[in-house]
Amino acid sequence: MPRPEPTRTRQRATAAPAIAAADNESTLRFGPLNAALMLAGLLSIIAGFVMLAGASTVGAPLLLVLGFAILVPLGIIL
């Protein structure tokens, strides 16, 4: 007696391609503006620490805040 063939059912489409596409969009892409802001932040931080070593009580904190709180985060965000 021949075996009956199994009935074929429609398979659902998986969400894997959509997830893969979303992963590609969420990667960080740094451009020239990001690099310039990060470099300016790094130079500001270095200059701030150099001025701090020279006992500058006004310029050093301003440069450090500019570098750590403004330029580096902007370089990451933009």
N, C-alpha and C positions, 0 to 999 in steps of 0.2 A: 504494500500500500504506500503511495507516495506521501511524503511529508507536506503538510500545508505550508504555504509561504507566509511568513509573518507580515502583518499589515504594516504599512509605512505610515508613520505619523509625521506631521509637520513639526519641525523643531523651531523653538523660539529663537529669535535673533539675540545674540548675547550682547552685553553692554561693553565688552572688551574694546572694540574699536573706539567707542566714545570716550572711554577712560584713557586710552592711549593718546587720543587727540588732545584731551584736556591736560595730560602730563606734558605734552610738547609745548603747549601754550604757557604753562606755568614756569618754564625755565627762565632764569635770569639772563638778561642780555645787556651787557654793559657796552655803551657806545663811547664816543669821544667826549661827550659832555660829562658822563659819569667819571671817566678817567681824569678829566681836568678838575672836577670838584674834589675827587679823592686826593689828587696830588696837592691841590691848594690846601685841603684840610691837613694833610701830612706835613706840609711845609709850615703851616700855621702852628701846629702842635710842636714841631721841632723848634721853631723860633720862640715859642712861648716857654719851653723848658730851658732854652739857652738864656733867655732873659730872666727866668726865675733863678737860675744859677748866679746871675749877676745882680741879684737883689732888687730887681725892678718890681715894685709892688703894684703898679698900675697897668703897664703894658702886657706883662706876662699873663695875668688872669684873663684879660680880654682876648688875647690870642688863643689861649687854651680853650676858653668857652666857644670862641668862633670856630675853632677846629673840631672839637669834640661834639658840640651841641648843634652846630649849624652845617658846616661844610661836609663832614663825613656822612651824616644822615641824608643830606640832600644827594650826595654822590651815590648812595645806595638806593634811595627811593626813586629818583628821576630816571 
